[in-house]
C-alpha cells in the first residue's frame, strides 16, 4: 500500500470535509520547503517525567532524526551537577529522546543545548538554542492499560474529472491547460460539465484516550497497523486512515521510557458500506445547470481537448443515466492511504491512508489539517 499522507487534527470535525486543490495562484516553490534542517525543537514532557522515563523532544524536520544525533549537544544538570545521558532516535518523524544513564531522582533539571543546522541553509533557519527545565518525581511509570478507542467513520466520494469522464452541455468543449504549479487542469464553464465517475472513500478516525497519569501518558508513542502492517508512528493519539475498500486496524502503544508495549484489539471497518467504496458511477445531470442536451465527445488527437466532430448524446440511447452502485471489488486495487499519494492526488480504487499527528510539541493534541481526498484534476471556470 502506498500511504496517502494526512495530518490528523486534535479536533475531528474536519473529517467530514473534502478538501479540493485551490485555484492556481502564486505557487512558486518555497526554497526552504522540505529543507533538511530543524525549524523547531522543544520538550514534549517537561512538566513531569518518571524516574524510569526519558525526555522527549519534538520539532519540525522533514528528514531522518537519526542523522542528527551528532549535531545536537545537550547538557543536563541537577543542582548544577551534570547528569549523564544520550540522545536517541525512536523512529518517529521529528522526534528525539534523551535517555539518562541512571534513573532520574526527584527534582528540577536544567537543560542547555544547541542544534547545529547546515550553514548553507542559514536563510531557511539558523542554529537552535535549547534552554529549559524539566521536572522528575523519581517514581516509576504506570504500567500500560488498554486505552479507550472509539472509531469515527465517514464515507465520502470524490469526483474523477478528466476529459474521458466528463459529460457537458451541447456546444461546450472542455480542454486541458497547464497551471502555475506545473500540472494540468481540465477547463470548462461552471455548471456546464460534470464527471460520470468517482471514488468512494472510508475515513476512519481513531482518537485514543490513554487513561494514564500525565508523567506516563506524555512518553507514549502510537503505531497504527492496517491489515497487520504498521503504516504510521506518532506521538499524537489522534490516528486515522482512509481507504477505498474495507480494512482492519490495531493500535500499538509504546512507553518510550521503559519499552513496554500494548496492542489494542483488532477492529474492522467498512463492511456495511462496501458498496459505497471504490469506483462509483455518478449522475452528471445532478451538477449541470444548462437546458441544452447533454453529450460526451472523444478526445482529439492532441489529447488536450474534446473533438467537437466526434460527439454522441448522453445518456446513450436506451440508458437512463442513473448511476449504479460501485462494487466492493475495489479492494483489489493497491493504493494510497488516506490522503494523497504523498501530498497529492490518487487514482481511483487506491487503498489506505496513514494519518499522522503533527504540529507544535505536546503530549496529547498535535494540530494539523486532515486532507481526506482531492480531485484528480482541478476544474476551473
C-alpha positions, 0 to 999 in steps of 0.5 A, a space after each residue: 500500500 502506498 500511504 496517502 499522507 494526512 495530518 490528523 487534527 486534535 479536533 475531528 470535525 474536519 473529517 467530514 470535509 473534502 478538501 479540493 486543490 485551490 485555484 492556481 495562484 502564486 505557487 512558486 516553490 518555497 526554497 526552504 520547503 522540505 529543507 533538511 534542517 530543524 525549524 523547531 525543537 522543544 520538550 514534549 514532557 517537561 512538566 513531569 517525567 518518571 524516574 524510569 522515563 526519558 525526555 522527549 523532544 519534538 520539532 519540525 524536520 522533514 528528514 531522518 532524526 537519526 542523522 542528527 544525533 551528532 549535531 545536537 549537544 545537550 547538557 543536563 544538570 541537577 543542582 548544577 551537577 551534570 547528569 549523564 545521558 544520550 540522545 536517541 532516535 525512536 523512529 518517529 518523524 521529528 522526534 528525539 529522546 534523551 535517555 539518562 544513564 541512571 534513573 532520574 531522582 526527584 527534582 528540577 533539571 536544567 537543560 542547555 543545548 544547541 542544534 547545529 543546522 547546515 550553514 548553507 541553509 542559514 536563510 531557511 533557519 539558523 542554529 537552535 538554542 535549547 534552554 529549559 527545565 524539566 521536572 522528575 518525581 523519581 517514581 516509576 511509570 504506570 504500567 500500560 492499560 488498554 486505552 479507550 478507542 472509539 472509531 469515527 467513520 465517514 464515507 465520502 466520494 470524490 469526483 474523477 474529472 478528466 476529459 474521458 469522464 466528463 459529460 457537458 452541455 451541447 456546444 461546450 468543449 472542455 480542454 486541458 491547460 497547464 497551471 502555475 504549479 506545473 500540472 494540468 487542469 481540465 477547463 470548462 464553464 461552471 455548471 456546464 460539465 460534470 464527471 460520470 465517475 468517482 471514488 468512494 472513500 472510508 475515513 476512519 478516525 481513531 482518537 485514543 484516550 490513554 487513561 494514564 497519569 500525565 508523567 506516563 501518558 506524555 512518553 507514549 508513542 502510537 503505531 497504527 497497523 492496517 491489515 497487520 502492517 504498521 503504516 504510521 508512528 506518532 506521538 499524537 493519539 489522534 490516528 486515522 486512515 482512509 481507504 477505498 475498500 474495507 480494512 482492519 486496524 490495531 493500535 500499538 502503544 509504546 512507553 518510550 521510557 521503559 519499552 513496554 508495549 500494548 496492542 489494542 484489539 483488532 477492529 474492522 471497518 467498512 463492511 456495511 458500506 462496501 458498496 459505497 467504496 471504490 469506483 462509483 458511477 455518478 449522475 452528471 445531470 445532478 451538477 449541470 445547470 444548462 437546458 441544452 442536451 447533454 453529450 460526451 465527445 472523444 478526445 482529439 488527437 492532441 489529447 488536450 481537448 474534446 473533438 467537437 466532430 466526434 460527439 454522441 448524446 448522453 445518456 446513450 440511447 436506451 440508458 437512463 443515466 442513473 448511476 449504479 452502485 460501485 462494487 466492493 471489488 475495489 479492494 483489489 486495487 493497491 493504493 494510497 492511504 488516506 490522503 494523497 499519494 504523498 501530498 497529492 492526488 490518487 487514482 481511483 480504487 487506491 487503498 489506505 491512508 496513514 494519518 499522522 499527528 503533527 504540529 507544535 510539541 505536546 503530549 496529547 493534541 498535535 494540530 494539523 489539517 486532515 486532507 481526506 481526498 482531492 480531485 484528480 484534476 482541478 476544474 476551473 471556470 
